Structures are given as C-alpha cells and as structure tokens.
Amino acid sequence: MAYDPVGDRAAKILANYNQTGEFVRCVSYRNLKGIKILDDDKILFVTKDNKRLLNTMSTSCNRLGVDRQLSFQNGISKICARDVVNTARGGCNLGKFEKLEEISFEKILNN
C-alpha cells in the first residue's frame, strides 16, 4: 500500500473528534476563525466560539488536499452547502457542515 500523507494528515486530525451526525446547511462567514483543508473532499471549519464543523464535499476536489488553497466569492455573508469554492484547479461544491464533538481526555479514560 502506498504512503498517503494527505490521507494520514486528515485521519490524524479527525481522530480527535466524534462525528455527531448533526448537520447545518450554512455557516456565517463572519463567525469563522479558521479553515483547515484536510484532503481532497474534507474541510474543517473552526468558528470563533471554537466549534468544529466538517464539510465533506459532494465530490472529490482534484488536488485540494495537496494544494491546500481555496477561496470564496467576494462579499458573501455565509457559506452554504452546494456553494462553489474556487481552487487552483477550478471550482468544487461544498457539502453540508457536520458538527464535530472534541474527544476529551476524560472520555477516553472512561471508555
């Protein structure tokens, strides 16, 4: 099996969270603290109140995980599922935003 640094990076980051199965359609652009591109189809959004939202794109976005660059349309107030993000290789559609729950050290000890 070939080494996949992009997939390994995504798995290492996502290992710190539980996927809740709860989704939101949009997030406020002004409420975003940061964005981390995990791989070709997953982006982690961090809000100013430190909530984590995982966006799994509807289709894989060619080389997004390698290039790790994207941009949004100017003047937007929110980012929603089905919005197009621009990358070095073209546009890609976002999926829904899944709420993530951070795995606390106490939870790990109690399992």
MOJOTA-V770616 format. One record per residue. N is the residue number from 1. PSI is psi in degrees with one decimal (* if undefined). NEAR is the number of other ideal C-beta (glycine too) atoms within 12 Angstrom. D_FIRST is the distance of its C-alpha to the first C-alpha in Angstrom with 2 decimals. Layout:
# MOJOTA-V770616
n-><N/N>
psi-><PSI/PSI>
near-><NEAR/NEAR>
d_first-><D_FIRST/D_FIRST>
This chain:
# MOJOTA-V770616
n-><1/2/3/4/5/6/7/8/9/10/11/12/13/14/15/16/17/18/19/20/21/22/23/24/25/26/27/28/29/30/31/32/33/34/35/36/37/38/39/40/41/42/43/44/45/46/47/48/49/50/51/52/53/54/55/56/57/58/59/60/61/62/63/64/65/66/67/68/69/70/71/72/73/74/75/76/77/78/79/80/81/82/83/84/85/86/87/88/89/90/91/92/93/94/95/96/97/98/99/100/101/102/103/104/105/106/107/108/109/110/111>
psi-><135.5/147.1/133.0/89.0/-32.1/-48.3/-38.0/-40.1/-45.3/-45.7/-40.1/-42.6/-47.2/-18.7/-16.5/0.3/152.3/136.2/128.9/-20.7/2.7/130.7/149.8/148.7/-34.4/156.6/146.1/128.0/-38.8/-20.1/1.3/135.7/-35.0/163.3/132.7/119.3/121.6/-43.7/-160.7/-11.6/8.1/132.4/132.5/122.5/133.1/126.9/166.1/-24.5/21.3/24.9/149.4/135.0/128.3/123.8/117.9/113.5/153.0/-29.3/156.6/139.5/106.8/117.3/13.5/-40.9/-23.4/-49.3/-35.2/44.1/138.3/163.7/159.7/162.7/139.1/144.8/13.6/150.0/-20.0/157.4/127.5/160.6/142.9/-8.0/152.0/128.8/143.0/134.7/177.1/-20.9/5.9/-162.2/150.2/146.5/133.3/155.6/-164.5/160.4/117.1/131.2/133.4/149.6/124.6/136.3/117.0/155.9/-37.1/-40.3/-38.0/-42.9/-32.2/-4.6/*>
near-><5/7/8/15/15/25/21/17/22/27/17/17/25/26/16/22/27/20/23/18/11/17/21/26/19/22/36/21/21/13/21/28/19/16/28/28/32/34/32/27/27/37/41/35/38/24/23/14/12/15/26/35/39/38/41/29/31/19/17/20/35/18/20/35/33/20/20/23/19/30/20/25/17/8/8/19/16/21/33/24/23/19/29/22/32/20/28/19/18/17/22/34/25/40/28/27/37/29/23/32/20/22/20/13/10/9/13/12/8/8/9>
d_first-><0.00/3.81/6.63/8.95/12.39/14.28/12.63/12.84/16.43/17.37/16.19/18.07/21.16/21.27/21.02/24.60/25.98/26.78/26.89/30.50/30.54/33.51/33.47/35.79/36.27/37.34/37.43/40.19/39.23/41.85/40.38/36.98/36.28/32.83/29.76/26.16/23.56/20.36/18.15/18.96/20.79/21.86/24.77/26.45/30.23/32.42/36.11/39.04/39.59/36.02/34.71/31.10/30.30/26.89/27.00/24.33/25.16/26.15/23.64/20.79/22.43/20.90/19.70/21.71/19.06/18.98/22.74/23.74/27.21/29.33/33.02/35.38/38.64/41.59/44.13/42.11/43.09/40.16/36.61/36.02/33.54/33.50/34.57/32.99/31.40/31.43/28.46/28.12/26.92/29.47/30.24/28.20/29.65/29.42/29.11/31.09/31.00/29.93/31.67/29.54/30.97/30.12/29.24/32.01/31.96/34.75/32.83/29.98/32.64/34.45/31.57>
